[in-house]
Amino acid sequence: MHIDSTNIYAFPYFEEKRMLNTSIRKLTPEDAPWVHVFWIEHWGSDLMVVHGQTFTSSGLPGFVVEENGQVLGLATYRIENDECELMSIDSLIEGQGIGSQLLEAVIATARQAGLRRLYLSTSNDNMNAMRFYQKRGFRFCALRPGAVTETRRLKPAIPLVGFNSIPIRDELELELFL
């Protein structure tokens, strides 16, 4: 008996994963204009407000994942004292390892710099981020109730309701000791 295996998993509601031929590189000063636009498109503004501090995309170091010159992902970070803060991470195609590549590059950079800790903040509605980071060894280290409500005063573009219709109110911090 011969079974044609080509149609076993050919369900119309499953998106077929394709192999990506990506490359990752450090951001350069020449990337600043498109990074500025990218932040506006994906974060609603060129401003990132975290724990009461305001940052812009310009001047932040980071990495970009590309395929044939097309941007598939972006991560930015900042180093202060002996710690690295992941400021943003975006994968434009989920489930293909783009976010993992970006995170691994930031971790490697922080380790090479001799830093002791990598940390990040996310909002209480972002279950995907919480799952992503915990699967990669991050642990929760702080909860700032009402922090996003306060941040919204500095950055009104932050929506009131986020993923899964969850009101966005609180900031959670996750960390990874290097």
C-alpha positions as CSV (number, residue, x, y, z in Angstrom):
1,M,0.0,0.0,0.0
2,H,1.4,3.4,-1.0
3,I,0.4,6.5,1.0
4,D,0.8,9.9,-0.7
5,S,2.3,11.9,2.1
6,T,2.2,15.2,0.2
7,N,-1.5,15.8,1.2
8,I,-1.6,14.5,4.7
9,Y,-1.2,17.9,6.3
10,A,-2.5,20.0,3.5
11,F,-5.2,21.8,5.5
12,P,-6.2,25.2,4.1
13,Y,-6.1,26.9,7.5
14,F,-2.5,26.0,8.2
15,E,0.1,28.5,6.9
16,E,3.0,26.6,5.5
17,K,6.3,27.7,7.1
18,R,9.0,28.6,4.6
19,M,12.7,28.5,5.2
20,L,14.1,32.0,5.5
21,N,17.5,33.0,4.3
22,T,18.2,35.7,6.8
23,S,21.2,37.7,7.9
24,I,21.6,39.7,11.1
25,R,23.7,42.8,11.5
26,K,24.4,45.7,13.8
27,L,22.5,48.9,13.2
28,T,24.6,51.7,11.7
29,P,24.1,55.5,11.7
30,E,22.8,55.1,8.1
31,D,19.9,53.1,9.5
32,A,18.5,55.9,11.7
33,P,15.9,57.2,9.2
34,W,14.2,53.9,8.6
35,V,14.5,52.9,12.3
36,H,12.7,56.2,13.1
37,V,9.9,55.3,10.7
38,F,9.8,51.7,11.9
39,W,9.3,52.8,15.6
40,I,6.5,55.1,14.5
41,E,4.8,52.3,12.5
42,H,5.2,49.6,15.2
43,W,5.2,51.5,18.5
44,G,3.0,54.5,17.6
45,S,5.7,57.1,18.1
46,D,9.5,57.6,18.0
47,L,9.3,57.9,21.8
48,M,9.8,55.0,24.1
49,V,8.8,55.7,27.7
50,V,10.0,53.2,30.2
51,H,10.0,53.5,34.0
52,G,9.5,57.3,33.7
53,Q,12.4,57.9,31.3
54,T,11.9,58.9,27.6
55,F,14.0,57.5,24.8
56,T,14.0,58.0,21.1
57,S,15.2,55.5,18.5
58,S,18.0,57.7,17.3
59,G,21.4,56.7,18.7
60,L,20.2,53.4,20.3
61,P,22.4,50.4,19.3
62,G,20.7,47.4,18.0
63,F,20.4,44.7,15.4
64,V,18.3,44.1,12.3
65,V,17.4,40.8,10.7
66,E,17.0,41.0,6.9
67,E,16.2,38.8,4.0
68,N,17.4,40.1,0.6
69,G,17.5,43.6,2.0
70,Q,14.0,43.5,3.4
71,V,13.7,44.1,7.2
72,L,12.2,41.2,9.0
73,G,13.0,42.2,12.6
74,L,14.6,44.9,14.7
75,A,15.9,45.0,18.3
76,T,17.3,48.0,20.2
77,Y,19.0,48.2,23.5
78,R,20.9,50.5,25.9
79,I,23.7,49.9,28.3
80,E,24.0,51.6,31.6
81,N,26.5,50.7,34.2
82,D,26.8,46.9,34.3
83,E,23.4,46.2,32.8
84,C,21.7,46.0,29.4
85,E,18.1,47.0,28.8
86,L,16.3,45.6,25.8
87,M,14.3,48.7,24.6
88,S,12.4,47.1,21.7
89,I,12.2,43.9,19.8
90,D,10.0,43.3,16.8
91,S,9.6,40.3,14.5
92,L,7.6,40.9,11.4
93,I,7.1,37.2,10.8
94,E,6.3,35.2,13.9
95,G,7.4,31.6,14.4
96,Q,10.5,31.8,12.2
97,G,13.1,32.4,14.8
98,I,13.6,36.1,14.0
99,G,12.9,37.3,17.5
100,S,15.2,34.6,18.9
101,Q,18.0,35.7,16.6
102,L,17.6,39.3,17.7
103,L,17.5,38.4,21.4
104,E,20.5,36.1,21.1
105,A,22.5,38.9,19.4
106,V,21.7,41.3,22.3
107,I,22.6,38.6,24.9
108,A,25.9,37.9,23.2
109,T,26.7,41.6,23.0
110,A,25.9,42.1,26.7
111,R,28.0,39.1,27.7
112,Q,30.9,40.2,25.6
113,A,30.8,43.6,27.3
114,G,31.0,41.8,30.7
115,L,27.5,43.0,31.8
116,R,25.8,41.1,34.6
117,R,22.2,41.5,33.7
118,L,19.8,41.9,30.7
119,Y,16.4,43.2,31.5
120,L,13.3,44.5,29.8
121,S,9.8,45.9,30.5
122,T,6.5,44.9,29.0
123,S,2.9,45.7,29.6
124,N,0.5,43.5,31.5
125,D,-1.5,42.6,28.3
126,N,1.5,41.2,26.4
127,M,1.1,37.5,27.1
128,N,3.1,36.6,24.0
129,A,6.1,38.6,25.2
130,M,5.9,37.0,28.7
131,R,5.8,33.5,27.1
132,F,8.7,34.3,24.7
133,Y,11.0,35.7,27.4
134,Q,10.2,33.0,30.1
135,K,10.9,30.2,27.6
136,R,14.4,31.8,27.1
137,G,15.3,31.9,30.8
138,F,14.0,35.3,31.8
139,R,12.3,35.7,35.2
140,F,9.9,38.3,36.5
141,C,11.7,40.7,38.9
142,A,9.3,43.7,39.2
143,L,5.7,44.7,38.9
144,R,4.9,48.4,38.6
145,P,1.1,48.8,39.1
146,G,-0.3,51.8,37.2
147,A,3.0,52.5,35.5
148,V,1.6,52.5,32.0
149,T,-1.3,54.7,33.1
150,E,1.3,57.2,34.3
151,T,3.4,56.7,31.1
152,R,0.4,57.5,29.0
153,R,0.7,61.1,30.2
154,L,4.1,61.4,28.5
155,K,3.1,59.2,25.5
156,P,-0.7,59.6,24.8
157,A,-0.4,57.2,21.8
158,I,-0.3,54.2,24.2
159,P,-3.7,52.5,23.7
160,L,-6.1,52.0,26.7
161,V,-6.8,48.4,25.7
162,G,-4.3,45.9,24.3
163,F,-3.9,42.3,23.3
164,N,-7.0,40.1,24.0
165,S,-9.0,43.2,25.1
166,I,-7.0,43.5,28.3
167,P,-6.7,47.0,29.7
168,I,-3.1,48.2,29.6
169,R,-2.2,49.5,33.1
170,D,0.9,47.9,34.5
171,E,4.5,47.4,33.6
172,L,6.3,44.1,34.3
173,E,10.0,43.7,34.3
174,L,11.8,40.5,33.4
175,E,15.5,39.8,33.8
176,L,18.2,37.4,32.7
177,F,21.4,37.1,34.7
178,L,24.3,36.7,32.2
